[in-house]
């Protein structure tokens, strides 16, 4: 420097102070850790949101299955007709999907709108089955997309029917599961 000593920290031939860079490394490490924590939190929130949506759809499908059985019990005029019940094994019923349960079956329940902005709807259906000598109303519910693709399907709801002794032309639901 003209006429004097160099300021502290400047080396010969340099006008820049010598810095070790430790602060920069620490700040970058803290920033990287914060970024990883933020991304992990975001991913966890997205997974939780998807799980909640799946649970919601499964619950709506279950409500649809219960609605199908209740609707059938209240309105089906063939509940007393012995030939209206199809003999099947429970394993056969459990293997059915929404598509096979409703295939070629026009007498199934109604549909009601759900999440209309996405075009999804909850549909329900029932069938009359005789399983191991007991007559059942079997209900199934599903959440369907606007293109009728199954988004969620319930488990089957079984309502065992029992004839009343008085009057002999009536039935009641003995058990529901």
C-alpha positions in Angstrom: 0.0 0.0 0.0 1.3 3.3 -0.8 3.3 4.7 2.0 2.3 2.1 4.7 1.8 -1.4 5.9 -0.8 -3.7 4.6 -4.0 -4.1 6.6 -4.2 -7.3 8.6 -5.6 -10.3 6.7 -4.3 -9.3 3.3 -1.5 -11.3 1.8 1.1 -10.2 -0.6 -0.3 -9.6 -4.0 -4.0 -9.9 -2.9 -6.5 -7.3 -2.1 -9.0 -9.9 -0.6 -8.9 -11.0 3.0 -8.1 -14.6 3.8 -11.2 -16.5 4.9 -11.3 -20.0 6.0 -14.9 -20.7 4.8 -16.1 -22.4 7.9 -19.2 -20.2 8.3 -20.2 -21.0 4.7 -19.9 -24.7 5.2 -21.9 -24.6 8.4 -24.7 -22.6 6.8 -24.8 -24.9 3.8 -25.0 -27.9 6.0 -27.9 -26.4 8.1 -29.7 -25.5 4.9 -29.3 -29.0 3.5 -30.6 -30.6 6.7 -33.5 -28.1 6.8 -34.3 -29.0 3.2 -34.3 -32.7 3.9 -36.6 -32.3 6.9 -39.0 -30.2 4.9 -39.1 -32.7 2.0 -39.6 -35.6 4.5 -42.5 -33.6 6.2 -44.1 -32.9 2.8 -43.9 -36.5 1.7 -45.4 -37.6 5.0 -48.2 -35.2 4.7 -48.9 -36.4 1.1 -49.0 -40.0 2.2 -51.3 -39.1 5.1 -53.6 -37.3 2.7 -53.8 -40.3 0.4 -54.5 -42.6 3.3 -57.3 -40.4 4.5 -58.8 -40.3 1.0 -58.6 -44.1 0.8 -60.2 -44.5 4.2 -62.9 -42.0 3.2 -63.7 -43.9 0.0 -63.7 -47.3 1.8 -66.1 -45.8 4.4 -68.4 -44.5 1.7 -68.3 -47.9 0.0 -69.2 -49.7 3.3 -72.1 -47.3 3.8 -73.3 -48.1 0.3 -73.2 -51.9 1.1 -75.3 -51.3 4.2 -77.7 -49.1 2.3 -78.1 -51.9 -0.3 -79.1 -54.4 2.3 -81.5 -52.0 4.0 -83.0 -51.0 0.7 -83.4 -54.6 -0.3 -85.1 -55.6 3.0 -87.5 -52.6 2.8 -88.4 -52.9 -0.9 -87.7 -56.4 -2.3 -91.0 -58.2 -2.9 -89.3 -61.5 -3.5 -87.9 -62.0 0.0 -90.4 -64.8 0.7 -89.9 -66.6 -2.6 -87.7 -69.6 -2.0 -86.6 -69.8 -5.7 -85.4 -66.1 -5.5 -82.3 -67.2 -3.6 -79.3 -68.6 -5.5 -77.4 -71.5 -3.7 -73.7 -70.5 -3.5 -70.7 -71.2 -1.3 -69.5 -68.3 0.8 -66.1 -68.5 -0.8 -67.7 -67.9 -4.2 -69.3 -64.8 -2.9 -66.1 -63.5 -1.3 -64.3 -63.9 -4.6 -66.7 -61.6 -6.4 -65.6 -58.1 -7.4 -67.9 -55.1 -8.1 -67.8 -55.9 -11.8 -68.7 -59.6 -11.4 -71.3 -58.9 -8.6 -73.2 -56.5 -10.8 -72.5 -58.1 -14.2 -75.8 -58.9 -16.0 -77.7 -58.0 -12.9 -80.1 -55.1 -13.4 -82.0 -55.2 -10.2 -79.4 -53.5 -8.1 -79.6 -50.4 -6.0 -79.3 -46.8 -6.8 -76.3 -44.5 -7.0 -75.8 -41.3 -5.2 -73.4 -38.5 -5.9 -70.2 -38.1 -4.0 -67.5 -35.6 -4.6 -69.3 -34.2 -7.6 -66.4 -32.0 -8.6 -64.4 -35.0 -9.4 -67.3 -36.9 -10.8 -67.1 -39.8 -8.3 -70.2 -41.6 -7.2 -71.1 -44.2 -4.6 -73.0 -47.2 -6.0 -74.5 -50.1 -4.2 -76.0 -53.4 -5.1 -77.5 -56.4 -3.5 -78.2 -60.0 -4.3 -80.2 -62.8 -2.7 -78.0 -65.9 -1.9 -78.6 -69.1 0.0 -75.4 -70.0 1.8 -75.3 -73.3 3.8 -79.1 -73.4 3.9 -79.6 -69.9 5.2 -81.1 -67.1 3.1 -79.0 -63.9 2.9 -79.3 -60.5 1.5 -75.7 -59.7 0.4 -74.8 -56.1 -0.2 -71.8 -54.5 -1.8 -70.9 -50.9 -2.2 -68.3 -49.2 -4.4 -67.0 -45.7 -5.1 -66.8 -45.3 -8.9 -65.1 -42.7 -11.0 -66.8 -40.7 -13.7 -65.8 -43.4 -16.2 -67.3 -46.1 -13.9 -63.9 -47.5 -12.8 -63.9 -48.9 -9.3 -62.0 -46.6 -7.0 -62.9 -48.5 -3.7 -65.0 -51.5 -3.0 -66.5 -52.5 0.4 -66.5 -55.8 2.0 -69.7 -57.8 1.6 -72.5 -57.1 4.1 -74.5 -60.3 4.9 -78.0 -60.1 6.4 -79.3 -63.5 7.4 -83.1 -63.7 7.0 -85.4 -65.7 9.3 -89.1 -66.4 8.8 -91.4 -65.0 11.4 -94.0 -67.4 12.9 -96.6 -64.8 12.8 -97.5 -63.7 10.1 -96.0 -66.6 8.2 -95.5 -64.5 5.1 -92.9 -62.2 6.7 -89.2 -62.3 7.5 -86.8 -60.4 9.7 -83.1 -60.0 9.7 -81.6 -62.4 12.2 -78.1 -61.2 12.0 -76.0 -58.6 10.2 -72.3 -58.8 9.5 
